[in-house]
Amino acid sequence: MALTERQQIRRARIAAHASWARMADRQGRTAPATTAFLARFEKQVDPLGVLEPEVRATPR
């Protein structure tokens, strides 16, 4: 029996919630994405790389 689109969406959401519930280190799971986002942000702020690192860095 094939699932309807609505059932597939619900199943995917349940799986995502279950996966996050089992995750002990949530920051560790998102760390690569956070690092990439901050690097992209710094590149947008200073595309030529002329600012001092302390000036260019975002507050953390």
C-alpha positions in Angstrom: 0.0 0.0 0.0 1.6 3.3 -1.1 1.6 6.3 1.2 -0.2 9.5 0.2 1.9 12.6 0.0 0.5 13.8 3.3 1.5 10.5 5.0 5.0 10.7 3.5 5.4 14.3 4.9 4.1 13.2 8.3 6.5 10.2 8.4 9.4 12.4 7.4 8.6 15.0 10.1 8.3 12.2 12.8 11.6 10.8 11.7 13.3 14.3 11.9 11.9 14.9 15.4 13.0 11.4 16.5 16.5 12.0 15.2 16.8 15.3 17.0 15.4 13.8 20.2 18.2 11.1 20.2 20.9 13.7 19.5 23.0 14.3 22.6 25.2 17.0 21.1 22.9 19.3 19.1 25.6 22.0 18.7 28.0 19.4 17.4 25.5 18.3 14.8 25.0 21.9 13.5 28.6 23.1 14.0 29.7 22.5 10.3 26.7 24.5 9.1 27.3 27.3 11.6 31.0 27.5 10.7 30.1 27.7 7.0 27.5 30.4 7.6 29.8 32.6 9.6 32.6 32.2 7.0 30.2 33.3 4.3 29.0 36.2 6.3 32.6 37.4 6.9 33.3 37.1 3.2 30.2 39.3 2.4 31.3 41.9 5.0 34.9 42.0 3.7 35.1 40.5 0.2 38.7 41.7 -0.4 40.0 40.6 3.0 41.4 44.0 4.0 39.8 44.4 7.4 41.6 43.2 10.5 40.3 39.9 11.7 39.0 41.4 15.0 37.0 44.0 13.0 35.7 41.5 10.5 34.7 38.8 13.0 31.1 38.6 14.1 30.4 38.8 17.9 30.0 35.3 19.3 
